[in-house]
Amino acid sequence: MKELDLIIKNIKNNALSPLYFFHGEEPYYIDLAIKSFENDVLQEDEKAFNQIVVYGKDTNYFDVLASARQVPMMGDKMLIIVKEAQDLKMGSEENEKGKKSETEALIEYIENPVESTILVFAHKNKKLDGKKRKLNDLLKKKNYIFLSEKIRDYELPKFIESELKNQNIKTSPNIPNLLAEHLGNDLSRISNELNKLKLILQNGEILDEKLVEKHIGISKDFNVFELQKALGQKNAAKAMKIVYYMGKNPKTSPIVMTIANLYNFFSNIIIYHTMSGQPQQAMASEMGINPYFVKDYAEAAKLYPLKHATRTISILRETDMKSKGLGANQTEESELLKEMVYKILNVDKVLFKV
């Protein structure tokens, strides 16, 4: 995230604001920022006196703000980090006459912060209450607030590709997609796995399917990426073999993720058809993929005309509903997967009720 990159750059350059309020459903970016505050703001000999870390469940806004108004000892700056700030009590706007609410106290501090204090709130796993409009508006006006939103599934390969580049890990072209399909959208888990790989890989070694299988446990032969490839080539024997394996290993191949990835794949085939004749780069941009993979969609589009690709989307939606127990008797996921793949391979013969 560009905004986060700028914040971390400013921290390292000592270009600090007096207050930061991080909030949102994605904890990964918030954790990165907090780590930078802890490591880069104060020198080690200053931390004992001027770095305070508290947890929301153990304190309240009044106590935090009282600490923020203190003068730093033996230094120019005091750093206060409130972790799990979502557990802090945020009082009602309506209070007894003459009694200030915690919201009002925070607003008052934001309007006149102590310049020698850097006060950081890590409000994780949910947004700041939108009903606190005055507080939200003031934080935005002062540029003190940062929203950390959940990454969308289709953005995961790009995120992983960027992280791999940051760690100077060279890979085969399909690795970001493979990792995205199997690690899900837990960015902390993805980061941990990539850090692990960084320690394992030799200088100049290229991360490929064999290394991923060895060190992360994702099968190079039986995964959603290979299923997608087999379906794109209408290789029935290989597709059914893969889906049989996946059905036997639901923990590593959850049906929800399988459907989501195939939905994205066939949606991109539809995009390919509708953008026929346009530059490859434009197609890749619209699909949200690396241009390297456009050729795969070109080949798949020959086997799945627009009408058939559209029908396949209906098959995937139908399977998704069945997997959630809607509109059908309870069926084992392994059987649903096999039925789904069979229908996709024979999409030209599948009839739909109007």
Number of C-alpha atoms within 10 A of each C-alpha: 8 7 11 16 13 11 19 21 13 13 18 15 11 12 11 16 19 19 23 20 20 24 25 20 17 21 21 18 24 24 16 14 18 19 12 15 21 17 13 15 21 19 13 10 10 18 16 11 13 21 21 17 11 16 17 19 14 9 15 19 20 16 9 19 18 10 15 23 15 13 15 17 12 11 15 13 19 28 24 23 21 25 21 18 24 22 16 19 15 16 15 12 12 9 10 8 6 6 9 15 18 19 19 17 14 18 17 12 16 17 11 10 19 18 16 18 24 21 23 23 23 24 25 24 18 15 16 20 11 10 8 13 11 13 19 16 13 15 19 13 10 13 13 17 19 19 20 23 16 16 14 8 15 18 13 22 21 16 17 20 21 13 17 21 12 9 12 12 19 17 16 10 14 16 20 20 20 20 22 25 24 21 17 13 18 15 20 15 13 20 15 11 16 19 14 13 19 16 8 12 14 11 10 9 12 13 19 15 18 14 18 18 13 11 12 16 12 21 18 17 16 19 20 27 23 18 23 19 17 19 23 23 20 17 13 16 9 18 24 20 14 20 26 16 15 24 20 12 13 12 9 16 20 17 21 13 18 22 21 16 20 19 19 15 21 26 16 22 27 23 18 23 18 12 14 12 9 10 9 17 14 12 22 18 11 13 20 14 18 18 14 12 13 19 11 13 22 16 13 23 22 13 16 27 15 18 11 20 25 16 21 26 20 15 21 22 15 15 22 19 12 18 21 13 12 12 10 12 9 12 12 11 20 19 13 18 22 19 15 20 21 16 18 24 22 14 18 15 10 13 9 8 3 3
